[in-house]
Amino acid sequence: MWLWILASSATAYALKLAGYLLPRKLLDKPTVQHVAAALTVGLLASLTVANTVVSGQALVLDSRLLALGAAAVALWRKLPFIVVVIIGAAAAALGRLAGLP
């Protein structure tokens, strides 16, 4: 187990170091910037969904999914972030009040 942790840490460090060693003109290309932005959004979205519908090793559909949906609608409506958080929390609370786990 520790071997895998150390190997992944060394790999992450090497990748970060490689990023500093790349020439600036390569990083300034629009394609590279677009790919970097898309990867960031994709990774964040997958982390959010995984934390919403997974509990341990099982899929769970509960009030967190309702909260995520309500927050997504609020973001789509371009509401301020604090309002999005409040709407998501309120949706989760209402879901739990209605008997969802």
SENU-162307 format. One record per residue: x, y, z of N, C-alpha, C, O in turn. Coordinates in Angstrom, 2 decimals. Each point is the difference from the previous one (the first is absolute). Layout:
SENU-162307
((X Y Z) (X Y Z) (X Y Z) (X Y Z))
...
END
This chain:
SENU-162307
((0.82 -1.19 0.00) (-0.82 1.19 0.00) (0.87 1.26 0.00) (-0.23 0.92 -0.78))
((1.22 -0.89 1.66) (0.85 1.18 0.09) (0.81 0.22 -1.27) (0.31 1.13 -0.37))
((0.02 -2.23 -0.31) (0.73 0.13 -1.26) (-0.83 0.75 -1.02) (0.53 0.84 -0.73))
((-1.83 -1.13 0.65) (-0.88 0.69 -0.94) (-0.17 1.48 0.37) (-0.06 0.86 -0.88))
((-0.02 -0.57 2.15) (-0.12 1.39 0.45) (1.26 0.79 -0.35) (-0.08 1.12 -0.51))
((1.23 -1.71 0.77) (1.26 0.68 -0.34) (0.17 0.15 -1.50) (0.46 1.04 -0.47))
((-0.84 -2.06 -0.30) (0.12 0.07 -1.45) (-0.92 1.07 -0.57) (0.40 0.75 -0.89))
((-1.63 -0.67 1.38) (-0.92 1.02 -0.51) (0.45 1.40 0.43) (-0.17 0.95 -0.76))
((0.73 -0.82 1.94) (0.52 1.30 0.44) (1.17 0.44 -0.88) (0.09 1.16 -0.39))
((0.81 -2.09 0.08) (1.14 0.33 -0.86) (-0.46 0.36 -1.40) (0.55 0.90 -0.63))
((-1.56 -1.61 0.13) (-0.53 0.30 -1.33) (-0.64 1.38 -0.04) (0.20 0.76 -0.94))
((-0.98 -0.44 1.97) (-0.65 1.32 0.05) (1.06 1.10 0.07) (-0.13 1.03 -0.66))
((1.16 -1.23 1.45) (1.08 0.99 0.11) (0.71 0.17 -1.34) (0.30 1.12 -0.40))
((-0.02 -2.24 -0.28) (0.69 0.07 -1.29) (-0.85 0.73 -1.03) (0.53 0.78 -0.80))
((-1.82 -1.02 0.79) (-0.88 0.70 -0.94) (-0.06 1.49 0.29) (0.00 0.82 -0.92))
((-0.05 -0.47 2.20) (-0.01 1.42 0.36) (1.32 0.66 -0.41) (0.00 1.11 -0.52))
((1.10 -1.77 0.75) (1.30 0.52 -0.38) (0.10 0.14 -1.53) (0.55 0.98 -0.49))
((-1.08 -1.93 -0.23) (0.02 0.06 -1.47) (-0.78 1.22 -0.49) (0.37 0.61 -1.00))
((-1.44 -0.25 1.70) (-0.77 1.18 -0.38) (0.81 1.27 0.09) (-0.16 0.91 -0.81))
((1.05 -0.83 1.80) (0.85 1.18 0.14) (1.11 0.03 -1.06) (0.52 1.07 -0.32))
((-0.18 -2.21 -0.21) (1.09 -0.07 -0.97) (-0.45 0.20 -1.44) (0.83 0.14 -0.90))
((-2.16 -0.11 0.66) (-0.50 0.22 -1.36) (0.25 1.44 -0.43) (-0.10 0.92 0.82))
((0.41 -0.71 -2.09) (0.21 1.37 -0.47) (-1.29 0.82 0.04) (-1.09 -0.54 -0.20))
((1.22 1.82 0.45) (-1.14 0.89 0.16) (-0.84 0.09 -1.28) (-1.22 0.09 0.06))
((1.88 -0.11 -1.23) (-0.76 0.15 -1.24) (-0.90 -1.22 -0.24) (-1.02 0.13 -0.68))
((1.38 -1.28 1.21) (-0.87 -1.17 -0.11) (-1.23 0.17 0.89) (-1.11 -0.36 -0.40))
((1.31 0.91 1.58) (-1.11 0.18 0.94) (-0.94 1.13 -0.42) (-1.16 0.02 0.42))
((1.63 0.91 -1.23) (-0.82 1.13 -0.43) (-0.90 -0.33 -1.19) (-0.81 0.84 -0.41))
((0.93 -2.04 -0.15) (-0.84 -0.37 -1.14) (-1.44 -0.16 0.46) (-0.25 -0.56 1.07))
((-0.70 1.05 -1.84) (-1.42 -0.09 0.38) (-0.48 -1.43 0.19) (-0.84 -0.26 0.86))
((1.35 -0.67 -1.66) (-0.42 -1.40 0.13) (0.39 -0.57 1.36) (-0.79 -0.70 0.63))
((2.00 0.98 -0.20) (0.47 -0.50 1.30) (-0.83 0.61 1.13) (-0.37 -0.70 0.94))
((0.07 1.98 -1.03) (-0.80 0.65 1.03) (-1.42 -0.55 0.02) (-0.59 -0.17 1.07))
((0.03 -0.10 -2.25) (-1.36 -0.55 -0.08) (-0.05 -1.40 0.60) (-0.92 -0.32 0.75))
((1.90 -0.51 -1.07) (0.05 -1.37 0.54) (0.17 0.04 1.52) (-0.66 -0.76 0.71))
((1.52 1.63 -0.21) (0.21 0.10 1.44) (-1.28 0.43 0.72) (-0.33 -0.53 1.06))
((-0.39 1.48 -1.63) (-1.26 0.46 0.60) (-1.05 -1.11 -0.04) (-0.72 -0.21 0.98))
((0.64 -0.50 -2.10) (-0.99 -1.08 -0.13) (0.30 -1.14 0.97) (-0.92 -0.57 0.59))
((2.19 0.23 -0.42) (0.36 -1.07 0.94) (-0.34 0.39 1.43) (-0.47 -0.83 0.78))
((0.70 2.08 -0.44) (-0.32 0.46 1.35) (-1.49 -0.11 0.28) (-0.40 -0.50 1.05))
((-0.41 0.95 -1.98) (-1.46 -0.06 0.17) (-0.46 -1.45 0.04) (-0.85 -0.35 0.83))
((1.38 -0.48 -1.70) (-0.39 -1.41 -0.03) (0.35 -0.74 1.27) (-0.81 -0.77 0.52))
((2.01 1.01 0.00) (0.40 -0.67 1.24) (-0.83 0.47 1.19) (-0.37 -0.80 0.85))
((0.08 2.09 -0.79) (-0.83 0.52 1.08) (-1.42 -0.54 -0.08) (-0.60 -0.34 1.02))
((0.06 0.26 -2.23) (-1.35 -0.54 -0.17) (-0.07 -1.47 0.39) (-0.96 -0.42 0.65))
((1.95 -0.36 -1.03) (-0.01 -1.42 0.36) (0.16 -0.20 1.50) (-0.60 -0.91 0.57))
((1.40 1.73 0.07) (0.15 -0.08 1.45) (-1.31 0.35 0.69) (-0.39 -0.65 0.97))
((-0.29 1.68 -1.46) (-1.29 0.40 0.58) (-1.04 -1.10 -0.13) (-0.69 -0.31 0.96))
((0.59 -0.27 -2.13) (-0.99 -1.06 -0.22) (0.34 -1.23 0.84) (-0.88 -0.61 0.60))
((2.16 0.25 -0.55) (0.39 -1.16 0.79) (-0.32 0.20 1.48) (-0.46 -0.92 0.67))
((0.70 2.12 -0.16) (-0.31 0.27 1.41) (-1.50 0.08 0.25) (-0.44 -0.15 1.14))
((-0.34 0.39 -2.19) (-1.44 0.12 0.17) (-0.70 -1.35 0.01) (-0.90 -0.21 0.82))
((1.28 -0.69 -1.68) (-0.75 -1.25 -0.15) (0.71 -1.24 0.51) (-0.50 -1.11 -0.19))
((1.64 1.26 0.83) (0.73 -1.16 0.50) (0.14 0.08 1.51) (0.34 1.04 0.56))
((-0.62 -2.16 0.08) (0.22 -0.11 1.44) (0.74 -1.31 0.23) (-0.58 -1.08 -0.13))
((1.84 1.17 0.47) (0.82 -1.21 0.12) (0.24 -0.57 -1.39) (0.62 0.65 -0.84))
((-1.11 -1.87 0.61) (0.13 -0.62 -1.32) (-1.36 -0.20 -0.66) (-0.11 -0.79 -0.93))
((-0.91 1.48 1.41) (-1.35 -0.16 -0.53) (-0.52 1.32 -0.57) (0.35 1.08 0.48))
((-1.18 -1.20 -1.50) (-0.69 1.19 -0.52) (-1.20 0.29 0.88) (-0.76 -0.90 0.35))
((0.59 2.17 0.00) (-1.09 0.40 0.88) (-0.69 1.21 -0.62) (0.65 1.00 -0.31))
((-1.96 -1.10 0.13) (-0.78 1.13 -0.48) (-0.76 0.57 1.19) (-0.97 -0.59 0.47))
((1.43 1.74 0.01) (-0.60 0.59 1.19) (-0.16 1.51 -0.20) (0.02 0.49 -1.13))
((-0.17 0.22 2.22) (-0.26 1.44 -0.08) (1.20 0.79 -0.54) (-0.16 1.14 -0.42))
((1.35 -1.73 0.42) (1.15 0.70 -0.57) (-0.17 0.20 -1.51) (0.41 1.02 -0.55))
((-1.03 -1.99 -0.11) (-0.25 0.13 -1.43) (-1.02 1.09 -0.27) (0.12 0.75 -0.97))
((-1.12 -0.65 1.82) (-0.98 1.07 -0.10) (0.67 1.36 0.19) (-0.29 0.95 -0.73))
((1.18 -0.85 1.70) (0.73 1.24 0.26) (0.89 0.37 -1.19) (0.09 1.17 -0.37))
((0.57 -2.16 -0.23) (0.85 0.26 -1.15) (-0.83 0.52 -1.18) (0.41 0.92 -0.70))
((-1.56 -1.52 0.48) (-0.88 0.46 -1.08) (-0.49 1.42 0.21) (0.00 0.80 -0.93))
((-0.40 -0.50 2.16) (-0.47 1.35 0.30) (1.13 1.02 -0.16) (-0.22 1.10 -0.52))
((1.41 -1.45 0.97) (1.15 0.90 -0.14) (0.37 0.18 -1.47) (0.39 1.09 -0.42))
((-0.51 -2.16 -0.37) (0.31 0.11 -1.43) (-0.97 0.96 -0.69) (0.40 0.79 -0.85))
((-1.67 -0.86 1.21) (-0.99 0.91 -0.58) (0.31 1.44 0.43) (-0.09 0.92 -0.81))
((0.46 -0.74 2.06) (0.34 1.34 0.49) (1.24 0.55 -0.73) (0.05 1.19 -0.32))
((0.93 -2.03 0.08) (1.17 0.43 -0.76) (-0.37 0.34 -1.44) (0.50 0.97 -0.57))
((-1.37 -1.79 -0.02) (-0.44 0.25 -1.36) (-0.72 1.35 -0.10) (0.10 0.69 -1.01))
((-0.82 -0.32 2.07) (-0.69 1.29 0.04) (0.95 1.15 0.35) (-0.42 1.15 0.09))
((1.70 -1.48 0.11) (1.06 0.97 0.29) (-0.25 0.79 1.29) (0.21 1.21 0.06))
((-0.65 -1.94 0.95) (-0.20 0.61 1.31) (1.34 0.11 0.72) (0.93 -0.74 -0.33))
((-0.80 1.64 1.28) (1.26 0.11 0.77) (0.31 -1.31 0.74) (-0.90 -0.75 0.37))
((2.18 0.51 -0.17) (0.44 -1.27 0.57) (-0.63 -0.28 1.36) (-0.39 -1.14 0.26))
((0.29 2.13 0.60) (-0.57 -0.23 1.33) (-1.47 -0.42 -0.12) (-0.48 -0.81 0.79))
((-0.22 1.35 -1.77) (-1.40 -0.39 -0.23) (-0.05 -1.45 -0.50) (-0.89 -0.75 0.39))
((1.84 0.37 -1.23) (0.06 -1.39 -0.49) (0.20 -0.95 1.17) (-0.65 -1.04 0.07))
((1.55 1.39 0.84) (0.26 -0.84 1.17) (-1.26 -0.11 0.88) (-0.35 -1.09 0.46))
((-0.31 2.20 -0.24) (-1.21 0.00 0.82) (-1.10 -0.82 -0.65) (-0.69 -0.76 0.68))
((0.52 0.88 -1.98) (-1.03 -0.78 -0.71) (0.33 -1.49 0.07) (-0.89 -0.82 0.22))
((2.14 0.47 -0.41) (0.39 -1.41 0.12) (-0.25 -0.55 1.39) (-0.51 -1.11 0.16))
((0.88 1.88 0.86) (-0.22 -0.44 1.38) (-1.49 -0.12 0.30) (-0.42 -0.94 0.67))
((-0.36 1.90 -1.14) (-1.45 -0.05 0.22) (-0.62 -1.20 -0.70) (-0.89 -0.64 0.56))
((1.34 0.33 -1.77) (-0.53 -1.17 -0.72) (0.34 -1.28 0.73) (-0.84 -0.90 0.09))
((2.06 0.79 0.45) (0.37 -1.19 0.76) (-0.83 -0.11 1.28) (-0.45 -1.08 0.37))
((0.25 2.21 0.29) (-0.80 -0.01 1.23) (-1.45 -0.39 -0.29) (-0.60 -0.77 0.75))
((0.04 1.29 -1.82) (-1.37 -0.35 -0.36) (-0.10 -1.47 -0.40) (-0.98 -0.68 0.30))
((2.00 0.19 -0.99) (0.02 -1.42 -0.36) (0.04 -0.90 1.23) (-0.70 -1.01 0.06))
((1.49 1.38 0.90) (0.08 -0.79 1.24) (-1.27 0.12 0.82) (-0.43 -0.95 0.66))
((-0.18 2.13 -0.70) (-1.27 0.20 0.68) (-1.09 -0.86 -0.63) (-0.91 -0.47 0.68))
((1.01 0.28 -2.01) (-0.98 -0.83 -0.72) (0.27 -1.49 0.17) (-0.79 -0.82 -0.47))
((1.89 0.45 1.11) (0.25 -1.40 0.29) (1.12 -0.63 -0.82) (0.28 -1.19 0.16))
((0.37 1.96 -1.02) (1.15 -0.55 -0.74) (1.16 -0.14 0.95) (0.15 0.78 0.94))
((0.67 -1.79 -1.18) (1.19 -0.16 0.89) (1.02 1.08 -0.19) (1.03 0.00 0.67))
END
